[in-house]
Amino acid sequence: MPRSHPVQPNVPDLTVHGRVPDPVRLLLAYLALVFVGGALLAPWAWTLVQELAPGSALAHQPFRRYVDRCLLGVALLGLWPMARIGWFPGWRSVGLGWHPGARGQLLRGWAGGMLSLAAVAGAAIGFGARGWNSNHPLSLYLLHVARALGAAIAVSFMEELLFRGMILGALRRRYSFGLSALASSVLFAVIHFFRRPDPPDSVGPWTGIGMLAKMLSGLADPAWLLPGFLTLGWIGWILAWCRERTGSLWLPLGLHAGWIFWFKSYQFLTVPALHSGSWAWWWGSTRLHDGWLTLLVLGLTALVLMRGVERTGGRVEPRPSPG
């Protein structure tokens, strides 16, 4: 007699014709579509902009930005077929169902993200590694804050939906939290660990593939890899833990948005101080995530979250394979 398995709350039924799709195969196919498709699309997008708007600011953007934006565009378009095969059957299934504690989780996450990296910026200014940039007019400060907030909201929503909502959620139904969080966090770090190579001499059909390889070349450079890649992976793990602990994306959404705000604002709000180069390994660069201090502060943030965040309902449970 075939065994029956109880259906977990808020966990979608991913069976197709009585079979459970392998999330690893689906994920690898999705990543191949994103990386290869985005890289191949970038030269066409660049050529189209040069033809239609040759004198625009968009036309003068470096080619690597076209690759980056095409990767994001293909990733977003790929959400539709993922939804069709069961990865995204509804907002609640990916942690976006609204519940009474959602607003509080979102606000606490936002406060935690803002305060944690504000502490890094404050320490850098206090110890003389950075200085406050007071050369901008008030109107420019207000414009930057509006832009940074907009980017924080938009990017955190898209990335949490993709990485913690769909990818982590799909892996979690087959594998343990540790393995699922590790895989999604490494992927999260890889996606964000792009170098900024020089523009190509010319753009052809295969230029996007070559540019993508150069953008990912930092993964083979230990000096470039640490601590930046480790910090990004740790960020991914913290967000995955919050998703698992609360059963929703509202806490990780708030944290992520607060961190993105500071990643966008650190270079604008501060300037490097003299004679701080010897401590660059500790303070990091204007990218903020490539200093050991940031990794330490995020470690303390994780400890605070683990002690202060209560487990709530709706947590994604592993789904056993049909036997």
N, C-alpha and C positions, 0 to 999 in steps of 0.2 A: 504494500500500500504506500503510495507516495506520501512523503511528509509534508505537513503544512506549516507555514511560518506566520506568526502574527505580523500584521502590518503596523509599522511604527507610526506614531502621529507625525503629520507634516512631512512624511517621506514619500515622494512620488513613486508610483509603480513604473519602473523602467523596463519592464518586460516587453519584448517584441515577439509576437507569435509564440508566446510561452517561454521565451529564452531571455536571460538577462544579458544585455550587451556588456562586453568587457570595457570598463572605463579607460583602461590604459590604451587600448587600441583606438578608441574614440579620441582620446586626448592627443595621441601621437598624430593621428590624421588631421586633427584640428590645427596642431602646431605646424605641421608641414604646409597646410593651406595658408596659414598666417605668414610664416617666414618666406616661403618660396613665392607665394602669390603676391605678398606685399612688395618683395624685392623686384619681381618682374613687372609689377604695376607702376613702380616709381618712375622709370624713364618715360613712360607714356604720360604720366601726370606732369612731369617736368616739361616735356615737349609741348603739351597742350597749353600750359601756362605761358610758356615763351611765345607761342603763336598768338594767343588771345589777349594777353596783357603783358607785353614785353617790358614796359617801363614801370610796372607796379612793384610794390614792396614784396609781394609774394614771389615775383619772378626773380628777385635778387636773393632769395633765401638759399642757403647752401644746400647742395644736393642731398646731404645726409638727412636733412629735415624732411625732404620728400619721402625718403625711405622710411623714416620713423613714422610719419603721418600715414603712409600707405599701410604699414604694418597695423597701426591702430584701426584704420578704416576696415581692413579685411577682417580683423579680429571682431569688430562690432557687427559686420555683415554676417560673419560666421555664427553669431548667436542665433540667427533665425533657424538654420538647419539643426543646430544643437537643440533648440526648443522643439522642433518637429520630431526628433528621435527620443525626447523624454528628459533631456537634461534641464529643461526650463519650462515645466508645465504650469507654473504660476508663481506669483511673487512670494507667497508663503514658503514654497519649496526651496527657494534660494535665500531665505532669511529676511525678506522684506515685507512680511506680513505685519501690519500695524497692530500693536497691543498696548495695554495701559502703561507699561514701563518703557516703551520705545523712546519717548521724548526725553526721559531722564537719562537713558543710556546714551543717546546721541549727544546730549549736552555734557555729560560727564566725560565721554570720550573726547569731545572737542576741547574741553578744559585740560584734560590730561595731555593731549597732543600739543597744545599750545604751550602749556607750562613746562613740559619736559624739555623741549628744544629752546624755549626762552631761557631756561637755566643754562644751557650750553652757550647761547649768545651772550648772556649776562656775564658768565664766567670769563669768556674770551675778552670782553670789554674790561671787566674788572681787573684782570691780570695783565692787561696791556697788549694782548695778542691782536685785538681788533679795536677800532675806534668807532664811535657813533658818527654816522654820516649826516651832517647837518647842513649840507650844501643844497639840498633840494628845496624848492618852494613848497608851501603848504598844498597847493593844488596838485603838485606831482605826487606828494605823499598820499593824498586822498585817492588819486587815480590808481596808484600802485596797489593800495589796499583793496580797492574794488576789483581790480584785475586778479590779484592774488586770491581773494575770496572766491571769485568766480571759478578760477582754475582749481582751487581746492575742492569745491563742491562737485564740479563736473568730473574731475579726474578720479576723486575718491569713489564716487558712485560707480563709474564705469569699471574701475579696477576691482572694487570689492564685489560687484556683481559677477565679474569674470573669474577672479582668483579664489575668493572665499565662498561665493555663492554657488557657482557652477563647477569649477574644477575641484575644489576641496570637497564640496558636497557630493559630487559623483564618486570621487575616490573613497570617501568616507563610508559609502554604502557597501564597499567591498573589502576595505582594508582598515587597519587600526588607525587611531588618531595620529600616533607618532609618525607612521610611515606616510600617511596622507598629508599631514602638515609639513613634513620634510620635503616631499616632492613638490607641493604647491609653493613652498617658500623658496626653494632653489630656482624654480621656474620664474617666480616673481623677481628674484634678484637678477637672473640672467636678462630678463626683459628690460630691466632698468640699468643694466651695467654696460651702456654703450659708450665707446670712445667717440671723439669728435675728429675724425680724420680730415685731411685736406681735401678740397673739392677735386673731382677728376678733371683731366684735361679736356675730355669730351664725354658726351653721354650717348650711349648706345643701348641696344636691347638688353645686354647682359651687365650693364654698369651697376645696376642695383644689387645684383648678387655679389659682385666684388666689393661694393661699398659696405654691404651688410657684414661680410667677412672681416673687413677692417674695423668696423664698429664693434665687433665681438672679440677683436684680438686682445683686448685687455684681460680676458679670461686666462690667457697663457702667460701673463706677466705678474709674478708674485708681488712686485712692488706696487703695481696698480690694483692688485686683487685685494690686498689687506690694508686697512680693515674695511674698505668700502663694500666689497661683496659680502663679507661676513655681517656687516651692519644691515645691509638690505635684506639678507636672508633672515636675520633676527627680527627685523620689522615684520616680515611675512609670517614668521612663526607666532609673534605676539598677536597679530591680527587673526590668525587661524585659531589660536587658543581662545580669544574673545568670542569668535563665532561659535566654537564648540561649547564654551561655558554658558553663553546666554541663549543659544539657539536662534540667534538672529544676527543681522548685519549692522544693527544700529550703533552698538558700541564700537566695533571696528571702523565703521564709517566716520564717526566723530574723531577717533584717534587719527585716522589716515588724513582727514581733512586738515586737522591741526598741524600735523607734520608737514604736509605739502605746503601749507601757508608759509612755514618757516623756510623750507627748501627754496621757495620762490622769493623770499624776502631777505634772506641773510646777506646776500651780496648787495642788495639795494640799500639796506638800512645800516650796514657797517662797512668800514674800510680797513685794509690791513695796516697794522702799526709797524713802525720801524723795528728792525732787529728781532723779528718774531719768526724768521725762517727756520732757525735751528729747532724750534718746537712745533714745526708744521705737522709732524707725525701725530702729535697729541691734539692740537687744535683743529687740524684739517684745513681744507681750502674753502673757497666760497661755496663749494658743493655741500658742505656741512656734514654729509654722511661719511666722509672719508677720514675722519679723525677718531682716535681712540676714546676721546672724552665723550663723543656722541654715543659710541657703543656702550660705555660704562653707564651713562645716564639712562639709556634705553633698557639696560639690564635692571637698574633700580626701578624703572617704571614698570617692568614686568613683575617684579616682586610685589610692588604696591597693588597691582591689578590682581595678582594671585591671592593676596590676602583680603582684598576688599570687594571683589566681584562675586556675588552669590550665584550659584547655579540656578538657572530657571528652566522652565519647560520648553519642549519643542526641540531639544538637542538632536542632531542627526546621529542616528545609530547605524552601525554596520549592518548591511543586509546580507544574510548568508546566501550562498549560491544554492539553487535548487538541486536537491540530491535525489 
